[in-house]
Amino acid sequence: PEMRSTGEVMGIDVNFGMAYAKSQIAAGQNLPLSGAVLISVKDEDKKYLSDICKPLIDMGFHILATKGTSEYLSGLNIENQKINKVKEGRPHIIDALKNKEISMIFNTPRGMKSLEDSYIIRRSAIEFSLPYYTTIRGAAAACMAIRALKEHNVSVRALQDYYKGI
């Protein structure tokens, strides 16, 4: 289930990726099938980036990353392009968002300073209706959902069809 301020939605399928994709669709979140993904994660989440970024690149996405994340990815030989935070000067993340150069955002902030820095990104994501994930697990689930959407058609079955014979 995906919690929303107006209620709750659920996606169900035999495949987790497709189930999550359905939940995102039901919550009004349009997952991109191409484009650039902005990634800026806290240090303890960086160890998971290889498992997230490599599949994204394999699916044709381009990675944009803030300085620390970009350096980490480059150290793993994962192709990415560094993008400035707002305080680092132009062109920066908000410029890219306004120019529709970003399709999705993975941002796992840490601490009050990081949350303050992320506020304008979160507001812009809402303004431009971009998928925005604030946990590494959410980012991984979004990647699985995108892969499922690229590989399969969305199908609808009755709930009872999933539980025949119970």
C-alpha positions as CSV (number, residue, x, y, z in Angstrom):
1,P,0.0,0.0,0.0
2,E,1.0,3.6,-0.6
3,M,-0.2,6.1,2.0
4,R,-1.5,9.4,0.6
5,S,-2.9,12.4,2.4
6,T,-6.3,11.7,0.9
7,G,-6.3,8.0,1.6
8,E,-4.5,4.8,0.7
9,V,-3.9,2.9,-2.5
10,M,-2.7,-0.6,-3.2
11,G,-1.2,-2.4,-6.2
12,I,-1.3,-6.2,-6.5
13,D,0.4,-8.5,-8.9
14,V,2.4,-11.7,-8.9
15,N,5.5,-9.6,-9.5
16,F,6.6,-7.1,-6.9
17,G,7.8,-4.6,-9.5
18,M,4.4,-4.5,-11.3
19,A,2.5,-4.4,-8.0
20,Y,4.6,-1.4,-6.9
21,A,4.0,0.2,-10.4
22,K,0.3,-0.2,-10.0
23,S,0.4,1.4,-6.5
24,Q,2.3,4.4,-8.0
25,I,-0.2,4.7,-10.8
26,A,-3.1,4.5,-8.4
27,A,-1.4,7.2,-6.3
28,G,-1.1,9.5,-9.3
29,Q,2.6,9.0,-9.7
30,N,3.7,8.8,-13.3
31,L,6.9,6.7,-13.4
32,P,9.1,7.7,-16.3
33,L,10.3,5.1,-18.8
34,S,13.3,7.3,-19.9
35,G,15.1,10.5,-19.1
36,A,17.4,11.6,-16.4
37,V,17.3,10.6,-12.7
38,L,18.6,13.1,-10.1
39,I,20.4,11.2,-7.3
40,S,21.6,12.7,-4.1
41,V,21.9,10.3,-1.1
42,K,23.3,10.3,2.4
43,D,26.6,8.5,2.9
44,E,25.1,5.4,4.5
45,D,22.9,4.8,1.4
46,K,25.7,5.1,-1.1
47,K,26.6,1.4,-0.8
48,Y,23.3,0.6,-2.4
49,L,23.7,2.8,-5.5
50,S,25.4,0.3,-7.7
51,D,22.3,-1.9,-7.5
52,I,20.1,1.0,-8.3
53,C,22.1,2.9,-10.9
54,K,23.3,0.0,-13.1
55,P,19.8,-1.2,-13.9
56,L,18.7,2.4,-14.6
57,I,21.5,2.9,-17.0
58,D,20.7,-0.5,-18.6
59,M,17.1,0.7,-19.1
60,G,18.4,3.8,-20.9
61,F,18.3,6.4,-18.1
62,H,21.0,9.1,-17.6
63,I,22.2,9.7,-14.0
64,L,22.6,13.3,-12.6
65,A,24.2,13.4,-9.2
66,T,25.2,16.0,-6.6
67,K,28.9,16.3,-5.9
68,G,29.4,13.6,-3.2
69,T,27.1,11.1,-4.9
70,S,28.7,11.8,-8.2
71,E,32.2,11.2,-6.8
72,Y,31.1,7.9,-5.3
73,L,29.5,6.7,-8.5
74,S,32.5,7.7,-10.5
75,G,34.6,5.6,-8.1
76,L,32.4,2.6,-9.1
77,N,32.8,3.5,-12.8
78,I,29.1,4.3,-13.0
79,E,28.6,6.9,-15.7
80,N,26.9,10.1,-14.3
81,Q,26.9,13.8,-14.7
82,K,27.6,16.1,-11.7
83,I,24.9,18.7,-11.1
84,N,25.2,21.7,-8.7
85,K,23.1,22.2,-5.7
86,V,21.4,25.6,-5.6
87,K,24.0,27.0,-3.2
88,E,26.8,25.9,-5.5
89,G,25.8,28.2,-8.4
90,R,24.2,27.9,-11.8
91,P,23.3,25.9,-13.6
92,H,21.9,23.9,-10.7
93,I,19.2,21.4,-9.9
94,I,16.3,23.8,-10.0
95,D,17.4,25.1,-13.4
96,A,17.4,21.5,-14.7
97,L,13.9,20.9,-13.1
98,K,12.5,24.1,-14.7
99,N,14.0,23.0,-18.1
100,K,12.4,19.6,-17.7
101,E,15.7,17.9,-17.8
102,I,14.9,15.6,-14.9
103,S,12.4,12.8,-14.9
104,M,12.6,11.4,-11.4
105,I,14.4,12.2,-8.1
106,F,16.1,10.0,-5.5
107,N,17.0,12.1,-2.5
108,T,17.8,10.7,0.9
109,P,18.5,13.6,3.2
110,R,20.2,13.4,6.6
111,G,20.0,15.9,9.3
112,M,18.3,19.3,9.5
113,K,20.8,21.1,7.2
114,S,20.2,18.4,4.5
115,L,16.5,18.6,4.9
116,E,16.6,22.4,4.5
117,D,18.7,22.0,1.3
118,S,16.2,19.4,0.0
119,Y,13.1,21.5,0.6
120,I,13.3,23.5,-2.6
121,I,13.9,20.3,-4.6
122,R,10.9,18.6,-2.9
123,R,8.7,21.7,-3.7
124,S,9.9,21.7,-7.3
125,A,9.2,18.0,-7.7
126,I,5.6,18.6,-6.5
127,E,5.3,21.6,-8.8
128,F,6.5,19.7,-11.8
129,S,4.7,16.4,-10.9
130,L,7.9,14.4,-10.7
131,P,8.3,11.1,-8.9
132,Y,10.4,11.8,-5.7
133,Y,11.7,9.1,-3.4
134,T,13.3,9.9,0.0
135,T,14.4,6.4,1.0
136,I,16.8,4.0,-0.7
137,R,14.2,1.2,-0.5
138,G,11.6,3.5,-2.3
139,A,14.2,4.2,-5.0
140,A,14.9,0.5,-5.4
141,A,11.2,-0.3,-5.6
142,A,10.7,2.5,-8.2
143,C,13.5,0.9,-10.3
144,M,11.8,-2.5,-10.1
145,A,8.5,-0.9,-11.1
146,I,10.0,0.8,-14.1
147,R,11.6,-2.4,-15.3
148,A,8.3,-4.2,-14.9
149,L,6.5,-1.5,-16.9
150,K,9.1,-1.6,-19.7
151,E,8.9,-5.4,-19.9
152,H,5.2,-6.1,-19.4
153,N,1.8,-4.6,-20.1
154,V,-0.2,-3.6,-17.0
155,S,-3.0,-6.1,-16.5
156,V,-6.0,-6.0,-14.3
157,R,-7.4,-9.0,-12.4
158,A,-10.0,-9.4,-9.7
159,L,-8.6,-9.7,-6.2
160,Q,-10.3,-13.1,-6.0
161,D,-8.2,-14.4,-8.9
162,Y,-5.1,-14.1,-6.9
163,Y,-6.5,-16.2,-4.1
164,K,-8.4,-19.0,-5.9
165,G,-8.9,-22.1,-3.7
166,I,-8.4,-20.4,-0.4
